[in-house]
Amino acid sequence: MNELNQHNHLSANNAEKPVLEFPVTYELKVIFDKTLQQEVHQRNLELVLEDVAIEFSDVKFKPSKQGNYVSISVAINLASEVQMQLLYKQLRLLPGIKLAI
């Protein structure tokens, strides 16, 4: 593939990525291991959301089939991409976190 075609190919791929328009409301799903009690994970998550000034509601829990993990889903309102990036940076610091999407 020549340089021009390669550039056009990359541009086309970038155009296919979904773009979030802010403000946006979506369901955040966070998976924790069971090293801490579910209530502790919930409170830690709520503290992060409050610290980043994110409004949230509809907190739901679902244990894994084997009981080794718990997922917490919560509806959040994000004002900007900067706020979203700060949220994920803070989530990485939570004890027992395995995944956040």
N, C-alpha and C positions, 0 to 999 in steps of 0.2 A: 504494500500500500504506500503510495507516495505521500509526501508531507502534507499536501493540500487535502487529499482524500482523508488522511488520518485526522487532520484538524476538523474536517466536516463530520467525520464519524464521531469524534469526541463531543462535538457541539450537539449533535443529534441525541447522543446518550444523555447529556446534561439536561436537554429540554424535556426528557421523559420523566425526570424526577418530580415527584409531587412537591408543590410549594405550599407551605402553610401561610395563610393570611391571618395576621394578628389584628385584633384579639381573636383567640380561638378557645373553644371549650372541647376537651376530649377526655377520654377515660385513661388515666394513668394506671398501669398495672405493675406492681412491684412484688418480686418473689424473694422471700426470706427463708433461711434455714430455720430449724427449730431450736437453735442454741438459746434463744430467749423466748419468753412467753409471748403469745400473740398480742396481748395488750401492750407490752413493752414495744414491740415492733410498730404497732399502730401509733403509740404516743410519739416515738422517734420520728416516724413519717410526718405526723401532724406538726411537730416542732420544725421540721425542715420546711414544710409548706408555709407555715406562719413566718418563719425567718426570711423566706424569699418573697413574702407578701403575696401569696397565691391563694385565691378563694377556692374552697373545695367543698364537696358535698357527696352524699351517696356512697359512704364507705362500705365496701363489701369484702367478705373473707371467704376463702376457699382453701381447705387443706388439700395436700396432694394425696393420691391414692394410698401411698405407702406411709403417709404421715410424717415424712421427713421435711416437708416444706409447707409454707403457707403463702398464698398470694393475697395481696390486698389491692383491690381496685377502688379507685376514687375518681370522681368527676372533678376536673380542675379547669380553671379559667386562666389562660396565659395572656399577658398583655403584649409581650414582645419576644423576639428570638433571644435577646440578651437574657431575659428572665428565664426562658426555657433552658439555656445553656448553664445558667447559675444553678437552677434546680438539679440538673443531672450531675453537676460537679459536687453539689452537697449530698446527693443521694449516694454517690460512690463511697462516702465516708461512714455510712450507717453500718453498724455491726450486723453481721449475718446476711447482708444483702447479696443476692445471687444475680438478679436481673431486674432491669427497669425499662419498660417500653411504653 
